[in-house]
Amino acid sequence: MKKEQMVGSRLPQQLVKDLEFIEKVEQTDRSTTVRKLLYRAIGEWKLEYFARQYAEGKMGIARAAKEAGVSLWEMMEYLRQKRIPAQYDLEDLEHDLEMIYKRSEEEQAKVLPKNSS
């Protein structure tokens, strides 16, 4: 399977002029310039799309970050910048506290010797 595929597209003249300007400034060829810009644009699109999916409650923050191709911290920062509220309710808090309590009990059981009486 090919790692790369040729893609052609007709572009408005102004966009071609902008590409030529970027090529000159970056000292790169057309293919490299278009590839860099596409990577950036697709990354931004994915971040926006999966943040929206999270905001609508369609997925959790960890999955949104993974699908967008960013770290959890990057997704959290993006959500904060866009003022997207956390999708974390009382039920989530209770579940998390229950899990912390269970883990704490498990850790204590490992450390404390069992009573042999």
N, C-alpha and C positions, 0 to 999 in steps of 0.2 A: 504494500500500500504506500502511496506517495505521501511524503510529509508535507509537501506544499502543492498547491494547485493554482494554476493561472486563472486570474479573474480579470475580465475587461469591463469597462464601463464608460459611457459617454458622460462628460462633465461640462457644466456651463463654463463659458470662457473666463468668468471672474474667478471661479474655483481653480482653474488651470493657472491663472496668473498668481493666485495665492500660493499654489503648490510650487511654482517656479521661484517665488520669493523665498519660501521656506527652504527649498533645495539650495539656493544660493547662500543663505545665512548659515544653514547647518552643514553645508558642503557635502551633500549626499545626492545620490541619484534618485530618480523618480520612484523607482520601486521601493527603495528603503524608506523614503519619505512617506509614501502612501501607507506602507506597512506599519511604521511607527504611529502615524496618526490613527489608523484603524484600530491598533491595539489599545491606544488611549481612549478612543471613542467607545469601543466595545466594553472596555473595563468600566467606564463611567456609566454606560447604559445598564450594564448588569448590576452595578451597585445601586443605582436608582430603582431598577425594576424589583430586585429582591428586597430592598428596604420597604418598598411599597407592599410587597407580598407579606412581609412581617407586620407592617402597620395595619393591614387588613385582617390580621390574625390567621393567615393561611399557612404560616410556618413559623417556627421558633427562630430566635436570633442566631443560634449556632448554625442551623441549616441555611439560613439566609446568607450568613457570612461565607459558608463553604461554597454555596452555589455561585456567589458573586466572585469567589476567588480571592477573598481577603481574610485577614485574621479577625477573630472575634473582637479584638480591641479596635481595629480599624472600622468595623461595622458599627460598633457602639459609638465611636467618635462621629461617624457619618450621621447616624441617627440623631445624635445630640445636636450637631450643626444644623440639621434640617428640622429640628424641633419635633421629631417624631416621638411620641410618648412610649414609654416602656409598656409592653403587653404582658404585664405581670400583675395578677390579681391576688386576692386573699387566698384562694385555693392553691395557687402556685406557692405562696409563702408558707402555708401550712404543710404542703408536701415537702418543701425544702427543709423546713424545720424538723419534720419527722425523720427525714433521711439523715440529717446531721445528728439527731438524737440516737438513731440506730447505730450509726458509725461510731459515735462516742462510746456507746455501750460495748460494741465489739472491740474497740481499742482497749477499754478498761478491762475487759475479760481476758485479753491477751497479756496484759501487764500484771494484773493482780493474781496472786496464786489462789487456786481453789481451796476452799476450806475442807480439810480432810476429816472432819468429824461426822 
